[in-house]
């Protein structure tokens, strides 16, 4: 299934693939058109209302430039919390 690994992705499809990989967006917030294409390429599966990467999807995600890992998510969350705190303080 090299098509899954080699097919070009639009910038929006790539963003959706990254969001699924990191689990940072609920299914309702992901673009249906992008999900359909990623499903057609066997990169994503939807099970019980949750989008997950397939084995091909994980390989494809790992090959993307600057692909983060689930470990990076905690540092991302810390950064978002710090920015949010700073914004709240500056609004006061």
HTML snippet that shows the backbone in 3Dmol.js (N, CA, C, O; Angstrom):
<script src="https://3Dmol.org/build/3Dmol-min.js"></script>
<div id="view" style="width:600px;height:400px;position:relative"></div>
<script>
const pdb = `
ATOM      1  N   UNK A   1       0.826  -1.182   0.000  1.00  0.00           N
ATOM      2  CA  UNK A   1       0.000   0.000   0.000  1.00  0.00           C
ATOM      3  C   UNK A   1       0.873   1.248   0.000  1.00  0.00           C
ATOM      4  O   UNK A   1       0.698   2.136   0.835  1.00  0.00           O
ATOM      5  N   UNK A   2       1.804   1.311  -0.931  1.00  0.00           N
ATOM      6  CA  UNK A   2       2.704   2.457  -0.996  1.00  0.00           C
ATOM      7  C   UNK A   2       1.966   3.739  -1.344  1.00  0.00           C
ATOM      8  O   UNK A   2       2.450   4.833  -1.054  1.00  0.00           O
ATOM      9  N   UNK A   3       0.800   3.612  -1.963  1.00  0.00           N
ATOM     10  CA  UNK A   3       0.018   4.814  -2.277  1.00  0.00           C
ATOM     11  C   UNK A   3      -0.276   5.601  -1.007  1.00  0.00           C
ATOM     12  O   UNK A   3      -0.259   6.832  -1.022  1.00  0.00           O
ATOM     13  N   UNK A   4      -0.545   4.903   0.087  1.00  0.00           N
ATOM     14  CA  UNK A   4      -0.816   5.575   1.359  1.00  0.00           C
ATOM     15  C   UNK A   4       0.374   6.401   1.818  1.00  0.00           C
ATOM     16  O   UNK A   4       0.220   7.462   2.422  1.00  0.00           O
ATOM     17  N   UNK A   5       1.554   5.898   1.523  1.00  0.00           N
ATOM     18  CA  UNK A   5       2.766   6.563   1.986  1.00  0.00           C
ATOM     19  C   UNK A   5       3.289   7.598   1.003  1.00  0.00           C
ATOM     20  O   UNK A   5       4.021   8.508   1.391  1.00  0.00           O
ATOM     21  N   UNK A   6       2.918   7.467  -0.269  1.00  0.00           N
ATOM     22  CA  UNK A   6       3.471   8.339  -1.305  1.00  0.00           C
ATOM     23  C   UNK A   6       2.500   9.393  -1.843  1.00  0.00           C
ATOM     24  O   UNK A   6       2.937  10.377  -2.439  1.00  0.00           O
ATOM     25  N   UNK A   7       1.212   9.208  -1.645  1.00  0.00           N
ATOM     26  CA  UNK A   7       0.232  10.135  -2.222  1.00  0.00           C
ATOM     27  C   UNK A   7       0.437  11.539  -1.664  1.00  0.00           C
ATOM     28  O   UNK A   7       0.637  11.705  -0.460  1.00  0.00           O
ATOM     29  N   UNK A   8       0.388  12.545  -2.526  1.00  0.00           N
ATOM     30  CA  UNK A   8       0.553  13.912  -2.023  1.00  0.00           C
ATOM     31  C   UNK A   8      -0.635  14.299  -1.142  1.00  0.00           C
ATOM     32  O   UNK A   8      -1.777  13.924  -1.408  1.00  0.00           O
ATOM     33  N   UNK A   9      -0.339  15.052  -0.097  1.00  0.00           N
ATOM     34  CA  UNK A   9      -1.377  15.576   0.782  1.00  0.00           C
ATOM     35  C   UNK A   9      -1.427  17.091   0.631  1.00  0.00           C
ATOM     36  O   UNK A   9      -0.398  17.750   0.487  1.00  0.00           O
ATOM     37  N   UNK A  10      -2.626  17.623   0.667  1.00  0.00           N
ATOM     38  CA  UNK A  10      -2.757  19.083   0.664  1.00  0.00           C
ATOM     39  C   UNK A  10      -2.284  19.594   2.022  1.00  0.00           C
ATOM     40  O   UNK A  10      -2.206  18.824   2.980  1.00  0.00           O
ATOM     41  N   UNK A  11      -1.971  20.876   2.113  1.00  0.00           N
ATOM     42  CA  UNK A  11      -1.582  21.422   3.424  1.00  0.00           C
ATOM     43  C   UNK A  11      -2.654  21.179   4.494  1.00  0.00           C
ATOM     44  O   UNK A  11      -2.328  20.892   5.646  1.00  0.00           O
ATOM     45  N   UNK A  12      -3.922  21.294   4.116  1.00  0.00           N
ATOM     46  CA  UNK A  12      -4.997  21.062   5.082  1.00  0.00           C
ATOM     47  C   UNK A  12      -5.062  19.599   5.511  1.00  0.00           C
ATOM     48  O   UNK A  12      -5.286  19.309   6.686  1.00  0.00           O
ATOM     49  N   UNK A  13      -4.869  18.680   4.573  1.00  0.00           N
ATOM     50  CA  UNK A  13      -4.861  17.257   4.921  1.00  0.00           C
ATOM     51  C   UNK A  13      -3.695  16.931   5.844  1.00  0.00           C
ATOM     52  O   UNK A  13      -3.831  16.122   6.762  1.00  0.00           O
ATOM     53  N   UNK A  14      -2.560  17.555   5.603  1.00  0.00           N
ATOM     54  CA  UNK A  14      -1.399  17.341   6.458  1.00  0.00           C
ATOM     55  C   UNK A  14      -1.673  17.838   7.879  1.00  0.00           C
ATOM     56  O   UNK A  14      -1.306  17.183   8.854  1.00  0.00           O
ATOM     57  N   UNK A  15      -2.313  18.986   7.986  1.00  0.00           N
ATOM     58  CA  UNK A  15      -2.655  19.519   9.306  1.00  0.00           C
ATOM     59  C   UNK A  15      -3.617  18.564  10.017  1.00  0.00           C
ATOM     60  O   UNK A  15      -3.464  18.297  11.209  1.00  0.00           O
ATOM     61  N   UNK A  16      -4.594  18.059   9.294  1.00  0.00           N
ATOM     62  CA  UNK A  16      -5.547  17.121   9.893  1.00  0.00           C
ATOM     63  C   UNK A  16      -4.834  15.850  10.325  1.00  0.00           C
ATOM     64  O   UNK A  16      -5.127  15.319  11.396  1.00  0.00           O
ATOM     65  N   UNK A  17      -3.904  15.350   9.521  1.00  0.00           N
ATOM     66  CA  UNK A  17      -3.134  14.168   9.897  1.00  0.00           C
ATOM     67  C   UNK A  17      -2.353  14.428  11.181  1.00  0.00           C
ATOM     68  O   UNK A  17      -2.299  13.573  12.065  1.00  0.00           O
ATOM     69  N   UNK A  18      -1.750  15.607  11.280  1.00  0.00           N
ATOM     70  CA  UNK A  18      -1.001  15.960  12.497  1.00  0.00           C
ATOM     71  C   UNK A  18      -1.925  16.041  13.710  1.00  0.00           C
ATOM     72  O   UNK A  18      -1.572  15.573  14.793  1.00  0.00           O
ATOM     73  N   UNK A  19      -3.102  16.633  13.533  1.00  0.00           N
ATOM     74  CA  UNK A  19      -4.049  16.747  14.651  1.00  0.00           C
ATOM     75  C   UNK A  19      -4.514  15.377  15.130  1.00  0.00           C
ATOM     76  O   UNK A  19      -4.644  15.142  16.332  1.00  0.00           O
ATOM     77  N   UNK A  20      -4.761  14.484  14.191  1.00  0.00           N
ATOM     78  CA  UNK A  20      -5.156  13.130  14.569  1.00  0.00           C
ATOM     79  C   UNK A  20      -4.003  12.444  15.293  1.00  0.00           C
ATOM     80  O   UNK A  20      -4.206  11.798  16.322  1.00  0.00           O
ATOM     81  N   UNK A  21      -2.793  12.583  14.757  1.00  0.00           N
ATOM     82  CA  UNK A  21      -1.624  11.929  15.361  1.00  0.00           C
ATOM     83  C   UNK A  21      -1.408  12.376  16.798  1.00  0.00           C
ATOM     84  O   UNK A  21      -1.085  11.564  17.664  1.00  0.00           O
ATOM     85  N   UNK A  22      -1.586  13.673  17.051  1.00  0.00           N
ATOM     86  CA  UNK A  22      -1.345  14.210  18.384  1.00  0.00           C
ATOM     87  C   UNK A  22      -2.575  14.148  19.284  1.00  0.00           C
ATOM     88  O   UNK A  22      -2.486  14.375  20.490  1.00  0.00           O
ATOM     89  N   UNK A  23      -3.728  13.839  18.682  1.00  0.00           N
ATOM     90  CA  UNK A  23      -4.951  13.738  19.467  1.00  0.00           C
ATOM     91  C   UNK A  23      -5.374  15.063  20.077  1.00  0.00           C
ATOM     92  O   UNK A  23      -5.942  15.089  21.169  1.00  0.00           O
ATOM     93  N   UNK A  24      -5.106  16.158  19.388  1.00  0.00           N
ATOM     94  CA  UNK A  24      -5.377  17.475  19.971  1.00  0.00           C
ATOM     95  C   UNK A  24      -6.694  18.088  19.510  1.00  0.00           C
ATOM     96  O   UNK A  24      -7.057  19.175  19.960  1.00  0.00           O
ATOM     97  N   UNK A  25      -7.420  17.405  18.615  1.00  0.00           N
ATOM     98  CA  UNK A  25      -8.685  17.944  18.141  1.00  0.00           C
ATOM     99  C   UNK A  25      -9.771  16.882  18.212  1.00  0.00           C
ATOM    100  O   UNK A  25      -9.560  15.748  17.782  1.00  0.00           O
ATOM    101  N   UNK A  26     -10.934  17.239  18.754  1.00  0.00           N
ATOM    102  CA  UNK A  26     -12.046  16.294  18.725  1.00  0.00           C
ATOM    103  C   UNK A  26     -12.495  16.067  17.280  1.00  0.00           C
ATOM    104  O   UNK A  26     -12.270  16.912  16.414  1.00  0.00           O
ATOM    105  N   UNK A  27     -13.114  14.951  17.034  1.00  0.00           N
ATOM    106  CA  UNK A  27     -13.544  14.580  15.689  1.00  0.00           C
ATOM    107  C   UNK A  27     -14.400  15.680  15.058  1.00  0.00           C
ATOM    108  O   UNK A  27     -14.270  15.954  13.864  1.00  0.00           O
ATOM    109  N   UNK A  28     -15.264  16.306  15.841  1.00  0.00           N
ATOM    110  CA  UNK A  28     -16.161  17.337  15.290  1.00  0.00           C
ATOM    111  C   UNK A  28     -15.407  18.560  14.789  1.00  0.00           C
ATOM    112  O   UNK A  28     -15.942  19.332  13.993  1.00  0.00           O
ATOM    113  N   UNK A  29     -14.170  18.748  15.245  1.00  0.00           N
ATOM    114  CA  UNK A  29     -13.378  19.908  14.833  1.00  0.00           C
ATOM    115  C   UNK A  29     -12.455  19.618  13.652  1.00  0.00           C
ATOM    116  O   UNK A  29     -11.744  20.510  13.188  1.00  0.00           O
ATOM    117  N   UNK A  30     -12.462  18.389  13.169  1.00  0.00           N
ATOM    118  CA  UNK A  30     -11.620  18.018  12.027  1.00  0.00           C
ATOM    119  C   UNK A  30     -12.425  18.154  10.739  1.00  0.00           C
ATOM    120  O   UNK A  30     -13.611  17.823  10.707  1.00  0.00           O
ATOM    121  N   UNK A  31     -11.793  18.632   9.696  1.00  0.00           N
ATOM    122  CA  UNK A  31     -12.473  18.850   8.416  1.00  0.00           C
ATOM    123  C   UNK A  31     -12.929  17.521   7.818  1.00  0.00           C
ATOM    124  O   UNK A  31     -12.103  16.644   7.563  1.00  0.00           O
ATOM    125  N   UNK A  32     -14.243  17.361   7.591  1.00  0.00           N
ATOM    126  CA  UNK A  32     -14.766  16.104   7.053  1.00  0.00           C
ATOM    127  C   UNK A  32     -14.122  15.710   5.718  1.00  0.00           C
ATOM    128  O   UNK A  32     -13.854  14.533   5.479  1.00  0.00           O
ATOM    129  N   UNK A  33     -13.878  16.689   4.862  1.00  0.00           N
ATOM    130  CA  UNK A  33     -13.273  16.397   3.553  1.00  0.00           C
ATOM    131  C   UNK A  33     -11.861  15.824   3.714  1.00  0.00           C
ATOM    132  O   UNK A  33     -11.487  14.873   3.027  1.00  0.00           O
ATOM    133  N   UNK A  34     -11.083  16.413   4.627  1.00  0.00           N
ATOM    134  CA  UNK A  34      -9.731  15.921   4.880  1.00  0.00           C
ATOM    135  C   UNK A  34      -9.783  14.507   5.456  1.00  0.00           C
ATOM    136  O   UNK A  34      -9.005  13.640   5.057  1.00  0.00           O
ATOM    137  N   UNK A  35     -10.700  14.280   6.393  1.00  0.00           N
ATOM    138  CA  UNK A  35     -10.832  12.948   6.993  1.00  0.00           C
ATOM    139  C   UNK A  35     -11.196  11.896   5.945  1.00  0.00           C
ATOM    140  O   UNK A  35     -10.664  10.786   5.961  1.00  0.00           O
ATOM    141  N   UNK A  36     -12.112  12.252   5.028  1.00  0.00           N
ATOM    142  CA  UNK A  36     -12.501  11.304   3.979  1.00  0.00           C
ATOM    143  C   UNK A  36     -11.294  10.913   3.133  1.00  0.00           C
ATOM    144  O   UNK A  36     -11.107   9.739   2.813  1.00  0.00           O
ATOM    145  N   UNK A  37     -10.480  11.894   2.774  1.00  0.00           N
ATOM    146  CA  UNK A  37      -9.288  11.618   1.949  1.00  0.00           C
ATOM    147  C   UNK A  37      -8.284  10.779   2.713  1.00  0.00           C
ATOM    148  O   UNK A  37      -7.722   9.831   2.165  1.00  0.00           O
ATOM    149  N   UNK A  38      -8.049  11.119   3.990  1.00  0.00           N
ATOM    150  CA  UNK A  38      -7.103  10.351   4.796  1.00  0.00           C
ATOM    151  C   UNK A  38      -7.598   8.931   5.023  1.00  0.00           C
ATOM    152  O   UNK A  38      -6.800   7.995   5.069  1.00  0.00           O
ATOM    153  N   UNK A  39      -8.900   8.766   5.164  1.00  0.00           N
ATOM    154  CA  UNK A  39      -9.476   7.420   5.286  1.00  0.00           C
ATOM    155  C   UNK A  39      -9.301   6.654   3.980  1.00  0.00           C
ATOM    156  O   UNK A  39      -8.959   5.472   3.996  1.00  0.00           O
ATOM    157  N   UNK A  40      -9.534   7.321   2.848  1.00  0.00           N
ATOM    158  CA  UNK A  40      -9.387   6.675   1.544  1.00  0.00           C
ATOM    159  C   UNK A  40      -7.949   6.210   1.312  1.00  0.00           C
ATOM    160  O   UNK A  40      -7.713   5.221   0.618  1.00  0.00           O
ATOM    161  N   UNK A  41      -7.003   6.922   1.893  1.00  0.00           N
ATOM    162  CA  UNK A  41      -5.590   6.540   1.772  1.00  0.00           C
ATOM    163  C   UNK A  41      -5.160   5.553   2.860  1.00  0.00           C
ATOM    164  O   UNK A  41      -3.990   5.179   2.939  1.00  0.00           O
ATOM    165  N   UNK A  42      -6.101   5.140   3.685  1.00  0.00           N
ATOM    166  CA  UNK A  42      -5.829   4.206   4.795  1.00  0.00           C
ATOM    167  C   UNK A  42      -4.834   4.768   5.802  1.00  0.00           C
ATOM    168  O   UNK A  42      -4.047   4.026   6.390  1.00  0.00           O
ATOM    169  N   UNK A  43      -4.875   6.081   5.997  1.00  0.00           N
ATOM    170  CA  UNK A  43      -3.993   6.722   6.964  1.00  0.00           C
ATOM    171  C   UNK A  43      -4.696   6.927   8.302  1.00  0.00           C
ATOM    172  O   UNK A  43      -4.056   6.998   9.351  1.00  0.00           O
ATOM    173  N   UNK A  44      -6.025   7.022   8.246  1.00  0.00           N
ATOM    174  CA  UNK A  44      -6.827   7.291   9.436  1.00  0.00           C
ATOM    175  C   UNK A  44      -8.004   6.335   9.456  1.00  0.00           C
ATOM    176  O   UNK A  44      -8.546   5.970   8.413  1.00  0.00           O
ATOM    177  N   UNK A  45      -8.394   5.931  10.670  1.00  0.00           N
ATOM    178  CA  UNK A  45      -9.618   5.168  10.854  1.00  0.00           C
ATOM    179  C   UNK A  45     -10.429   5.860  11.942  1.00  0.00           C
ATOM    180  O   UNK A  45      -9.878   6.502  12.836  1.00  0.00           O
ATOM    181  N   UNK A  46     -11.733   5.719  11.849  1.00  0.00           N
ATOM    182  CA  UNK A  46     -12.604   6.312  12.859  1.00  0.00           C
ATOM    183  C   UNK A  46     -13.330   5.177  13.551  1.00  0.00           C
ATOM    184  O   UNK A  46     -14.022   4.372  12.926  1.00  0.00           O
ATOM    185  N   UNK A  47     -13.151   5.139  14.852  1.00  0.00           N
ATOM    186  CA  UNK A  47     -13.728   4.071  15.654  1.00  0.00           C
ATOM    187  C   UNK A  47     -14.353   4.684  16.899  1.00  0.00           C
ATOM    188  O   UNK A  47     -13.693   5.413  17.639  1.00  0.00           O
ATOM    189  N   UNK A  48     -15.617   4.389  17.125  1.00  0.00           N
ATOM    190  CA  UNK A  48     -16.346   4.896  18.290  1.00  0.00           C
ATOM    191  C   UNK A  48     -16.248   6.419  18.400  1.00  0.00           C
ATOM    192  O   UNK A  48     -16.100   6.961  19.495  1.00  0.00           O
ATOM    193  N   UNK A  49     -16.331   7.104  17.252  1.00  0.00           N
ATOM    194  CA  UNK A  49     -16.316   8.556  17.256  1.00  0.00           C
ATOM    195  C   UNK A  49     -14.958   9.184  17.510  1.00  0.00           C
ATOM    196  O   UNK A  49     -14.870  10.373  17.818  1.00  0.00           O
ATOM    197  N   UNK A  50     -13.891   8.389  17.382  1.00  0.00           N
ATOM    198  CA  UNK A  50     -12.532   8.895  17.605  1.00  0.00           C
ATOM    199  C   UNK A  50     -11.682   8.569  16.378  1.00  0.00           C
ATOM    200  O   UNK A  50     -11.652   7.430  15.913  1.00  0.00           O
ATOM    201  N   UNK A  51     -10.996   9.580  15.866  1.00  0.00           N
ATOM    202  CA  UNK A  51     -10.090   9.378  14.726  1.00  0.00           C
ATOM    203  C   UNK A  51      -8.737   8.926  15.253  1.00  0.00           C
ATOM    204  O   UNK A  51      -8.198   9.513  16.190  1.00  0.00           O
ATOM    205  N   UNK A  52      -8.189   7.873  14.641  1.00  0.00           N
ATOM    206  CA  UNK A  52      -6.872   7.342  15.022  1.00  0.00           C
ATOM    207  C   UNK A  52      -6.071   7.046  13.760  1.00  0.00           C
ATOM    208  O   UNK A  52      -6.628   6.761  12.699  1.00  0.00           O
ATOM    209  N   UNK A  53      -4.747   7.122  13.904  1.00  0.00           N
ATOM    210  CA  UNK A  53      -3.877   6.761  12.785  1.00  0.00           C
ATOM    211  C   UNK A  53      -3.832   5.250  12.635  1.00  0.00           C
ATOM    212  O   UNK A  53      -3.855   4.509  13.617  1.00  0.00           O
ATOM    213  N   UNK A  54      -3.767   4.812  11.389  1.00  0.00           N
ATOM    214  CA  UNK A  54      -3.508   3.403  11.096  1.00  0.00           C
ATOM    215  C   UNK A  54      -1.989   3.206  11.140  1.00  0.00           C
ATOM    216  O   UNK A  54      -1.245   4.157  11.381  1.00  0.00           O
ATOM    217  N   UNK A  55      -1.538   1.992  10.912  1.00  0.00           N
ATOM    218  CA  UNK A  55      -0.087   1.762  10.838  1.00  0.00           C
ATOM    219  C   UNK A  55       0.523   2.615   9.724  1.00  0.00           C
ATOM    220  O   UNK A  55       1.587   3.210   9.899  1.00  0.00           O
ATOM    221  N   UNK A  56      -0.159   2.666   8.581  1.00  0.00           N
ATOM    222  CA  UNK A  56       0.332   3.510   7.481  1.00  0.00           C
ATOM    223  C   UNK A  56       0.306   4.982   7.879  1.00  0.00           C
ATOM    224  O   UNK A  56       1.204   5.744   7.519  1.00  0.00           O
ATOM    225  N   UNK A  57      -0.719   5.377   8.616  1.00  0.00           N
ATOM    226  CA  UNK A  57      -0.812   6.761   9.070  1.00  0.00           C
ATOM    227  C   UNK A  57       0.338   7.133   9.995  1.00  0.00           C
ATOM    228  O   UNK A  57       0.881   8.234   9.904  1.00  0.00           O
ATOM    229  N   UNK A  58       0.712   6.211  10.890  1.00  0.00           N
ATOM    230  CA  UNK A  58       1.847   6.482  11.788  1.00  0.00           C
ATOM    231  C   UNK A  58       3.145   6.607  10.992  1.00  0.00           C
ATOM    232  O   UNK A  58       3.976   7.467  11.285  1.00  0.00           O
ATOM    233  N   UNK A  59       3.315   5.748   9.985  1.00  0.00           N
ATOM    234  CA  UNK A  59       4.519   5.835   9.145  1.00  0.00           C
ATOM    235  C   UNK A  59       4.542   7.163   8.392  1.00  0.00           C
ATOM    236  O   UNK A  59       5.576   7.824   8.303  1.00  0.00           O
ATOM    237  N   UNK A  60       3.394   7.537   7.857  1.00  0.00           N
ATOM    238  CA  UNK A  60       3.305   8.779   7.077  1.00  0.00           C
ATOM    239  C   UNK A  60       3.558   9.990   7.976  1.00  0.00           C
ATOM    240  O   UNK A  60       4.263  10.921   7.587  1.00  0.00           O
ATOM    241  N   UNK A  61       2.981   9.971   9.179  1.00  0.00           N
ATOM    242  CA  UNK A  61       3.170  11.076  10.117  1.00  0.00           C
ATOM    243  C   UNK A  61       4.630  11.188  10.521  1.00  0.00           C
ATOM    244  O   UNK A  61       5.172  12.292  10.580  1.00  0.00           O
ATOM    245  N   UNK A  62       5.266  10.075  10.798  1.00  0.00           N
ATOM    246  CA  UNK A  62       6.674  10.087  11.205  1.00  0.00           C
ATOM    247  C   UNK A  62       7.582  10.666  10.127  1.00  0.00           C
ATOM    248  O   UNK A  62       8.641  11.216  10.428  1.00  0.00           O
ATOM    249  N   UNK A  63       7.164  10.540   8.873  1.00  0.00           N
ATOM    250  CA  UNK A  63       7.967  11.038   7.755  1.00  0.00           C
ATOM    251  C   UNK A  63       7.768  12.541   7.512  1.00  0.00           C
ATOM    252  O   UNK A  63       8.510  13.147   6.740  1.00  0.00           O
ATOM    253  N   UNK A  64       6.778  13.133   8.162  1.00  0.00           N
ATOM    254  CA  UNK A  64       6.528  14.568   7.961  1.00  0.00           C
ATOM    255  C   UNK A  64       7.629  15.402   8.613  1.00  0.00           C
ATOM    256  O   UNK A  64       8.191  15.009   9.635  1.00  0.00           O
ATOM    257  N   UNK A  65       7.931  16.546   8.021  1.00  0.00           N
ATOM    258  CA  UNK A  65       8.899  17.439   8.669  1.00  0.00           C
ATOM    259  C   UNK A  65       8.358  17.901  10.016  1.00  0.00           C
ATOM    260  O   UNK A  65       7.167  18.183  10.150  1.00  0.00           O
ATOM    261  N   UNK A  66       9.224  17.977  10.998  1.00  0.00           N
ATOM    262  CA  UNK A  66       8.887  18.440  12.342  1.00  0.00           C
ATOM    263  C   UNK A  66       7.738  17.672  12.972  1.00  0.00           C
ATOM    264  O   UNK A  66       6.909  18.247  13.676  1.00  0.00           O
ATOM    265  N   UNK A  67       7.692  16.375  12.718  1.00  0.00           N
ATOM    266  CA  UNK A  67       6.648  15.558  13.342  1.00  0.00           C
ATOM    267  C   UNK A  67       6.943  15.438  14.827  1.00  0.00           C
ATOM    268  O   UNK A  67       8.007  14.963  15.224  1.00  0.00           O
ATOM    269  N   UNK A  68       6.009  15.865  15.627  1.00  0.00           N
ATOM    270  CA  UNK A  68       6.166  15.760  17.075  1.00  0.00           C
ATOM    271  C   UNK A  68       5.730  14.387  17.548  1.00  0.00           C
ATOM    272  O   UNK A  68       5.208  13.583  16.776  1.00  0.00           O
ATOM    273  N   UNK A  69       5.947  14.135  18.802  1.00  0.00           N
ATOM    274  CA  UNK A  69       5.511  12.873  19.389  1.00  0.00           C
ATOM    275  C   UNK A  69       4.491  13.169  20.471  1.00  0.00           C
ATOM    276  O   UNK A  69       4.295  14.322  20.857  1.00  0.00           O
ATOM    277  N   UNK A  70       3.854  12.139  20.950  1.00  0.00           N
ATOM    278  CA  UNK A  70       2.901  12.311  22.052  1.00  0.00           C
ATOM    279  C   UNK A  70       3.614  12.876  23.268  1.00  0.00           C
ATOM    280  O   UNK A  70       3.008  13.599  24.059  1.00  0.00           O
ATOM    281  N   UNK A  71       4.902  12.557  23.429  1.00  0.00           N
ATOM    282  CA  UNK A  71       5.681  13.117  24.550  1.00  0.00           C
ATOM    283  C   UNK A  71       5.750  14.632  24.448  1.00  0.00           C
ATOM    284  O   UNK A  71       5.740  15.325  25.466  1.00  0.00           O
ATOM    285  N   UNK A  72       5.820  15.151  23.227  1.00  0.00           N
ATOM    286  CA  UNK A  72       5.923  16.590  23.027  1.00  0.00           C
ATOM    287  C   UNK A  72       4.643  17.309  23.444  1.00  0.00           C
ATOM    288  O   UNK A  72       4.661  18.511  23.710  1.00  0.00           O
ATOM    289  N   UNK A  73       3.537  16.577  23.502  1.00  0.00           N
ATOM    290  CA  UNK A  73       2.260  17.191  23.810  1.00  0.00           C
ATOM    291  C   UNK A  73       2.270  17.829  25.193  1.00  0.00           C
ATOM    292  O   UNK A  73       1.687  18.898  25.378  1.00  0.00           O
ATOM    293  N   UNK A  74       2.918  17.198  26.167  1.00  0.00           N
ATOM    294  CA  UNK A  74       2.921  17.784  27.504  1.00  0.00           C
ATOM    295  C   UNK A  74       3.659  19.123  27.505  1.00  0.00           C
ATOM    296  O   UNK A  74       3.237  20.056  28.189  1.00  0.00           O
ATOM    297  N   UNK A  75       4.748  19.230  26.753  1.00  0.00           N
ATOM    298  CA  UNK A  75       5.445  20.511  26.685  1.00  0.00           C
ATOM    299  C   UNK A  75       4.605  21.524  25.912  1.00  0.00           C
ATOM    300  O   UNK A  75       4.651  22.717  26.211  1.00  0.00           O
ATOM    301  N   UNK A  76       3.854  21.073  24.939  1.00  0.00           N
ATOM    302  CA  UNK A  76       2.952  21.947  24.191  1.00  0.00           C
ATOM    303  C   UNK A  76       1.871  22.487  25.123  1.00  0.00           C
ATOM    304  O   UNK A  76       1.576  23.682  25.122  1.00  0.00           O
ATOM    305  N   UNK A  77       1.291  21.602  25.909  1.00  0.00           N
ATOM    306  CA  UNK A  77       0.250  22.022  26.848  1.00  0.00           C
ATOM    307  C   UNK A  77       0.800  23.017  27.863  1.00  0.00           C
ATOM    308  O   UNK A  77       0.116  23.974  28.224  1.00  0.00           O
ATOM    309  N   UNK A  78       2.018  22.801  28.321  1.00  0.00           N
ATOM    310  CA  UNK A  78       2.643  23.723  29.271  1.00  0.00           C
ATOM    311  C   UNK A  78       2.844  25.094  28.629  1.00  0.00           C
ATOM    312  O   UNK A  78       2.629  26.123  29.269  1.00  0.00           O
ATOM    313  N   UNK A  79       3.256  25.100  27.364  1.00  0.00           N
ATOM    314  CA  UNK A  79       3.449  26.359  26.662  1.00  0.00           C
ATOM    315  C   UNK A  79       2.116  27.093  26.492  1.00  0.00           C
ATOM    316  O   UNK A  79       2.041  28.303  26.705  1.00  0.00           O
ATOM    317  N   UNK A  80       1.076  26.368  26.112  1.00  0.00           N
ATOM    318  CA  UNK A  80      -0.234  26.986  25.940  1.00  0.00           C
ATOM    319  C   UNK A  80      -0.730  27.549  27.275  1.00  0.00           C
ATOM    320  O   UNK A  80      -1.281  28.649  27.315  1.00  0.00           O
ATOM    321  N   UNK A  81      -0.540  26.810  28.354  1.00  0.00           N
ATOM    322  CA  UNK A  81      -0.954  27.284  29.673  1.00  0.00           C
ATOM    323  C   UNK A  81      -0.190  28.555  30.051  1.00  0.00           C
ATOM    324  O   UNK A  81      -0.782  29.489  30.591  1.00  0.00           O
ATOM    325  N   UNK A  82       1.105  28.602  29.777  1.00  0.00           N
ATOM    326  CA  UNK A  82       1.911  29.777  30.105  1.00  0.00           C
ATOM    327  C   UNK A  82       1.468  30.991  29.291  1.00  0.00           C
ATOM    328  O   UNK A  82       1.377  32.099  29.819  1.00  0.00           O
ATOM    329  N   UNK A  83       1.193  30.779  28.008  1.00  0.00           N
ATOM    330  CA  UNK A  83       0.730  31.887  27.165  1.00  0.00           C
ATOM    331  C   UNK A  83      -0.636  32.364  27.652  1.00  0.00           C
ATOM    332  O   UNK A  83      -0.882  33.568  27.723  1.00  0.00           O
ATOM    333  N   UNK A  84      -1.518  31.438  27.986  1.00  0.00           N
ATOM    334  CA  UNK A  84      -2.836  31.804  28.496  1.00  0.00           C
ATOM    335  C   UNK A  84      -2.741  32.613  29.777  1.00  0.00           C
ATOM    336  O   UNK A  84      -3.458  33.598  29.951  1.00  0.00           O
ATOM    337  N   UNK A  85      -1.858  32.197  30.672  1.00  0.00           N
ATOM    338  CA  UNK A  85      -1.660  32.920  31.931  1.00  0.00           C
ATOM    339  C   UNK A  85      -1.139  34.333  31.663  1.00  0.00           C
ATOM    340  O   UNK A  85      -1.600  35.298  32.273  1.00  0.00           O
ATOM    341  N   UNK A  86      -0.198  34.444  30.766  1.00  0.00           N
ATOM    342  CA  UNK A  86       0.344  35.771  30.435  1.00  0.00           C
ATOM    343  C   UNK A  86      -0.727  36.668  29.837  1.00  0.00           C
ATOM    344  O   UNK A  86      -0.794  37.854  30.161  1.00  0.00           O
ATOM    345  N   UNK A  87      -1.571  36.110  28.962  1.00  0.00           N
ATOM    346  CA  UNK A  87      -2.644  36.895  28.371  1.00  0.00           C
ATOM    347  C   UNK A  87      -3.646  37.350  29.432  1.00  0.00           C
ATOM    348  O   UNK A  87      -4.125  38.484  29.391  1.00  0.00           O
ATOM    349  N   UNK A  88      -3.961  36.471  30.375  1.00  0.00           N
ATOM    350  CA  UNK A  88      -4.878  36.861  31.438  1.00  0.00           C
ATOM    351  C   UNK A  88      -4.289  38.003  32.279  1.00  0.00           C
ATOM    352  O   UNK A  88      -4.992  38.948  32.639  1.00  0.00           O
ATOM    353  N   UNK A  89      -3.003  37.901  32.581  1.00  0.00           N
ATOM    354  CA  UNK A  89      -2.354  38.944  33.387  1.00  0.00           C
ATOM    355  C   UNK A  89      -2.299  40.283  32.639  1.00  0.00           C
ATOM    356  O   UNK A  89      -2.485  41.347  33.229  1.00  0.00           O
ATOM    357  N   UNK A  90      -2.042  40.205  31.331  1.00  0.00           N
ATOM    358  CA  UNK A  90      -1.955  41.459  30.565  1.00  0.00           C
ATOM    359  C   UNK A  90      -3.320  42.096  30.376  1.00  0.00           C
ATOM    360  O   UNK A  90      -3.406  43.304  30.156  1.00  0.00           O
ATOM    361  N   UNK A  91      -4.397  41.306  30.459  1.00  0.00           N
ATOM    362  CA  UNK A  91      -5.747  41.836  30.309  1.00  0.00           C
ATOM    363  C   UNK A  91      -6.220  42.530  31.590  1.00  0.00           C
ATOM    364  O   UNK A  91      -7.156  43.329  31.549  1.00  0.00           O
ATOM    365  N   UNK A  92      -5.592  42.237  32.708  1.00  0.00           N
ATOM    366  CA  UNK A  92      -6.016  42.812  34.001  1.00  0.00           C
ATOM    367  C   UNK A  92      -5.603  44.228  34.167  1.00  0.00           C
ATOM    368  O   UNK A  92      -5.888  44.838  35.197  1.00  0.00           O
TER     369      UNK A  92
END
`;
const viewer = $3Dmol.createViewer("view");
viewer.addModel(pdb, "pdb");
viewer.setStyle({}, {cartoon: {color: "spectrum"}});
viewer.zoomTo();
viewer.render();
</script>
